[in-house]
Amino acid sequence: MTETTQRSSTAGRQDGATSQGGKGAPGTRGSTAIADPVVAKIAGMAAREIPEVHHLGGGMTRAIGAVRQRVPGGGGGVTQGVKVEVGERQAAVDLDLVVEYGAAIADTAADVRTNVIDAVERMTGLEVVEVNIAVGDVHLPDEEEDGDESEQEGRRVA
């Protein structure tokens, strides 16, 4: 789903008058379309910037993402665990997180929410109306990564 967002700019003009014979300033002619995957990538990257976030996506989502990464052209998984709805002027974001053990989950969620809102609004001009966060797991320090386990199992068999 591709939606449109428009920014009105009267930079330097107090009266709102248009320039160049009524045609409007160059920055206000036309519209800009921002696709859902663009907002999802921005939100995913912003969420990952918070140190207490171990992964995005639940267990099954991460397993499917790991398979997808091994398939040529399968993608990098930046949007794994991220769902967005983009309207003309607003966006809503849903995130599935895995948080590091010992992190204050409420504080981590607040940090993620703030970072995602700031990044999406700054980069797209859309108003973020909500960022819903679901913490589906806690990563323990002694847990091995999913990818590490499968690689080690492969070595034992080989």
MARVEXLUM-685152 format. One line per field, with one value per residue: residue number from 1; residue in one letter; x, y, z of N, C-alpha, C in turn. Coordinates in steps of 0.2 Angstrom, whole numbers, plus 5000, padded with zeros to 4 digits. Layout:
BEGIN
rolo [NUM|...]
bami [a|...]
n.xx [X|...]
n.yy [Y|...]
n.zz [Z|...]
ca.xx [X|...]
ca.yy [Y|...]
ca.zz [Z|...]
c.xx [X|...]
c.yy [Y|...]
c.zz [Z|...]
END
This chain:
BEGIN
rolo [1|2|3|4|5|6|7|8|9|10|11|12|13|14|15|16|17|18|19|20|21|22|23|24|25|26|27|28|29|30|31|32|33|34|35|36|37|38|39|40|41|42|43|44|45|46|47|48|49|50|51|52|53|54|55|56|57|58|59|60|61|62|63|64|65|66|67|68|69|70|71|72|73|74|75|76|77|78|79|80|81|82|83|84|85|86|87|88|89|90|91|92|93|94|95|96|97|98|99|100|101|102|103|104|105|106|107|108|109|110|111|112|113|114|115|116|117|118|119|120|121|122|123|124|125|126|127|128|129|130|131|132|133|134|135|136|137|138|139|140|141|142|143|144|145|146|147|148|149|150|151|152|153|154|155|156|157|158]
bami [m|t|e|t|t|q|r|s|s|t|a|g|r|q|d|g|a|t|s|q|g|g|k|g|a|p|g|t|r|g|s|t|a|i|a|d|p|v|v|a|k|i|a|g|m|a|a|r|e|i|p|e|v|h|h|l|g|g|g|m|t|r|a|i|g|a|v|r|q|r|v|p|g|g|g|g|g|v|t|q|g|v|k|v|e|v|g|e|r|q|a|a|v|d|l|d|l|v|v|e|y|g|a|a|i|a|d|t|a|a|d|v|r|t|n|v|i|d|a|v|e|r|m|t|g|l|e|v|v|e|v|n|i|a|v|g|d|v|h|l|p|d|e|e|e|d|g|d|e|s|e|q|e|g|r|r|v|a]
n.xx [5004|5004|5004|5001|5009|5009|5018|5016|5024|5028|5040|5048|5038|5026|5013|5007|5006|5008|5022|5029|5018|5006|5008|5013|5026|5041|5043|5030|5023|5015|5015|5021|5025|5025|5030|5024|5034|5046|5044|5043|5056|5063|5058|5062|5076|5078|5072|5082|5093|5093|5101|5097|5088|5088|5084|5072|5056|5046|5049|5046|5045|5058|5064|5059|5064|5078|5079|5075|5085|5095|5092|5095|5093|5083|5082|5087|5081|5078|5065|5060|5049|5042|5028|5018|5006|5002|4995|4988|4994|4998|5005|5006|5014|5019|5028|5038|5047|5063|5071|5086|5091|5089|5087|5076|5061|5050|5056|5064|5055|5049|5060|5063|5050|5051|5062|5059|5047|5053|5063|5055|5045|5054|5061|5051|5040|5028|5015|5017|5005|5004|5014|5015|5021|5026|5033|5041|5050|5064|5081|5093|5109|5117|5112|5113|5115|5102|5106|5119|5118|5112|5123|5133|5127|5127|5141|5144|5137|5143]
n.yy [4994|5010|5026|5044|5059|5076|5091|5107|5122|5138|5145|5158|5167|5176|5180|5169|5170|5165|5162|5167|5170|5165|5151|5144|5140|5131|5120|5116|5111|5098|5081|5069|5052|5040|5024|5010|5000|5008|5016|5006|5001|5012|5013|5000|5001|5012|5007|4997|5004|5006|5001|4990|4982|4967|4959|4961|4955|4940|4923|4913|4922|4926|4914|4912|4923|4920|4910|4916|4925|4917|4913|4918|4935|4936|4946|4958|4958|4969|4974|4965|4959|4971|4981|4992|5005|5016|5032|5046|5057|5052|5039|5023|5012|4995|4985|4970|4965|4958|4959|4963|4953|4959|4973|4987|4984|4993|5006|5003|5001|5014|5021|5016|5019|5033|5035|5029|5037|5050|5047|5043|5053|5064|5060|5057|5066|5062|5061|5052|5042|5032|5020|5004|4992|4976|4965|4950|4941|4938|4940|4929|4930|4918|4912|4905|4911|4910|4907|4903|4891|4883|4883|4876|4864|4859|4858|4847|4837|4836]
n.zz [5000|4995|5000|5001|5006|5010|5012|5017|5014|5018|5018|5024|5020|5026|5023|5016|5002|4985|4975|4959|4950|4955|4954|4965|4977|4972|4981|4985|4975|4969|4975|4987|4988|5000|5003|5012|5016|5017|5028|5037|5037|5042|5055|5060|5060|5068|5080|5083|5086|5100|5114|5123|5115|5109|5098|5084|5082|5085|5090|5080|5069|5069|5065|5053|5046|5047|5038|5027|5025|5020|5008|4992|4987|4997|5006|5019|5032|5039|5042|5049|5062|5062|5059|5049|5046|5034|5032|5023|5030|5042|5052|5059|5070|5073|5084|5087|5100|5107|5122|5130|5144|5161|5157|5160|5156|5153|5153|5142|5132|5131|5127|5114|5108|5108|5100|5088|5084|5083|5072|5062|5060|5057|5046|5036|5037|5041|5053|5068|5075|5084|5093|5095|5106|5108|5119|5117|5121|5132|5131|5137|5145|5143|5133|5117|5100|5088|5075|5077|5084|5074|5065|5072|5074|5061|5059|5068|5062|5050]
ca.xx [5000|5007|5000|5004|5010|5010|5020|5015|5029|5028|5046|5050|5032|5021|5006|5005|5005|5012|5027|5029|5012|5001|5009|5016|5033|5043|5042|5023|5020|5015|5015|5027|5022|5030|5028|5024|5041|5050|5042|5045|5064|5065|5056|5066|5083|5077|5072|5088|5098|5092|5106|5094|5085|5092|5081|5065|5052|5046|5053|5044|5047|5066|5066|5058|5069|5084|5079|5074|5092|5100|5089|5097|5087|5078|5082|5091|5077|5077|5058|5057|5046|5039|5022|5016|5000|5003|4990|4990|4998|4999|5007|5005|5019|5019|5035|5039|5054|5066|5074|5091|5090|5091|5085|5070|5057|5046|5060|5067|5049|5048|5066|5061|5045|5053|5067|5055|5043|5058|5065|5049|5043|5060|5063|5045|5036|5022|5014|5016|5000|5005|5020|5013|5027|5025|5040|5039|5055|5070|5087|5098|5117|5120|5108|5116|5111|5098|5111|5125|5116|5112|5130|5136|5124|5129|5148|5144|5135|5148]
ca.yy [5000|5016|5032|5050|5064|5082|5096|5114|5126|5145|5147|5165|5171|5177|5181|5163|5171|5161|5165|5165|5171|5160|5144|5141|5139|5125|5115|5114|5109|5090|5077|5064|5046|5036|5017|5006|4997|5014|5018|5000|5001|5018|5011|4995|5004|5016|5002|4993|5009|5006|4995|4985|4978|4961|4957|4962|4949|4934|4917|4911|4927|4926|4908|4913|4928|4917|4906|4921|4928|4912|4913|4924|4940|4936|4952|4958|4957|4975|4975|4959|4961|4978|4982|4999|5007|5023|5035|5052|5061|5049|5032|5019|5007|4989|4982|4964|4965|4954|4963|4960|4952|4965|4979|4989|4984|4999|5011|5001|5002|5021|5024|5013|5023|5040|5035|5027|5043|5055|5045|5042|5060|5068|5058|5057|5071|5060|5061|5045|5042|5027|5015|4998|4988|4969|4961|4943|4937|4941|4936|4928|4931|4912|4909|4905|4914|4904|4906|4900|4884|4879|4882|4871|4857|4857|4856|4841|4832|4835]
ca.zz [5000|4995|5002|4999|5011|5008|5016|5015|5016|5016|5021|5023|5018|5031|5020|5013|4995|4981|4970|4952|4946|4957|4954|4971|4978|4970|4986|4986|4969|4968|4981|4989|4990|5005|5004|5019|5017|5019|5035|5041|5037|5046|5061|5062|5061|5074|5086|5084|5089|5107|5116|5126|5111|5106|5091|5083|5079|5089|5089|5073|5064|5068|5062|5046|5044|5046|5032|5021|5024|5017|5001|4988|4986|5002|5010|5025|5038|5043|5044|5053|5068|5061|5054|5049|5042|5032|5028|5019|5034|5048|5052|5065|5070|5078|5085|5092|5103|5111|5126|5134|5152|5165|5155|5162|5150|5152|5150|5135|5127|5131|5123|5108|5106|5107|5094|5082|5082|5081|5066|5056|5059|5054|5039|5032|5038|5043|5061|5070|5080|5089|5092|5099|5107|5111|5121|5116|5124|5135|5129|5143|5143|5142|5127|5110|5095|5084|5069|5080|5085|5068|5062|5076|5073|5055|5060|5071|5057|5044]
c.xx [5004|5003|5004|5004|5012|5013|5019|5021|5028|5035|5048|5044|5027|5014|5003|5004|5010|5016|5025|5022|5006|5002|5011|5023|5035|5042|5035|5020|5020|5014|5020|5023|5027|5027|5028|5031|5046|5050|5044|5052|5066|5064|5060|5073|5083|5076|5078|5093|5098|5096|5102|5089|5089|5090|5074|5062|5052|5050|5052|5046|5054|5068|5065|5062|5076|5084|5079|5081|5096|5098|5092|5092|5082|5077|5086|5088|5077|5070|5055|5055|5043|5033|5020|5010|5002|4997|4993|4995|5000|5002|5007|5010|5018|5025|5034|5046|5057|5071|5080|5089|5093|5089|5078|5065|5053|5050|5063|5061|5048|5054|5065|5056|5047|5058|5064|5051|5048|5060|5060|5047|5048|5061|5057|5041|5029|5021|5013|5011|5001|5011|5018|5019|5025|5032|5038|5044|5060|5076|5092|5105|5120|5117|5113|5112|5108|5103|5117|5124|5115|5118|5133|5134|5127|5137|5148|5142|5140|5154]
c.yy [5006|5022|5039|5055|5070|5087|5102|5118|5133|5148|5154|5170|5171|5177|5175|5164|5166|5165|5163|5165|5167|5153|5141|5140|5132|5119|5112|5112|5101|5087|5072|5058|5042|5029|5014|5003|5002|5015|5012|5000|5006|5016|5005|4997|5008|5012|4999|4997|5009|5000|4989|4980|4973|4960|4960|4956|4943|4928|4914|4916|4927|4920|4909|4918|4925|4913|4911|4924|4924|4911|4919|4928|4940|4942|4952|4958|4963|4977|4969|4961|4968|4978|4989|5000|5014|5026|5041|5056|5058|5042|5029|5013|5001|4986|4976|4964|4959|4958|4959|4959|4957|4972|4981|4989|4990|5005|5010|5003|5010|5024|5022|5018|5030|5040|5034|5034|5048|5053|5046|5050|5065|5066|5058|5063|5069|5060|5054|5045|5037|5022|5009|4994|4981|4966|4954|4938|4941|4937|4936|4928|4924|4908|4910|4908|4908|4902|4902|4892|4880|4878|4876|4864|4855|4855|4849|4835|4831|4832]
c.zz [5000|4996|5001|5006|5008|5013|5013|5018|5013|5019|5019|5021|5023|5029|5017|5005|4991|4977|4963|4949|4949|4957|4960|4971|4975|4975|4987|4980|4968|4975|4982|4991|4994|5006|5011|5021|5019|5026|5040|5042|5042|5054|5064|5064|5068|5081|5088|5087|5097|5110|5119|5122|5108|5099|5090|5080|5085|5087|5082|5068|5063|5064|5054|5043|5043|5040|5026|5020|5020|5010|4997|4986|4991|5007|5017|5032|5042|5045|5048|5060|5068|5056|5055|5045|5041|5029|5025|5024|5041|5047|5059|5064|5075|5078|5089|5094|5107|5115|5129|5142|5156|5163|5158|5156|5148|5150|5143|5130|5126|5126|5116|5104|5104|5101|5088|5080|5080|5074|5060|5055|5055|5047|5034|5032|5040|5051|5063|5076|5085|5087|5097|5100|5111|5113|5121|5119|5127|5133|5135|5140|5140|5136|5121|5105|5091|5078|5071|5081|5079|5064|5066|5075|5066|5055|5063|5066|5052|5046]
END
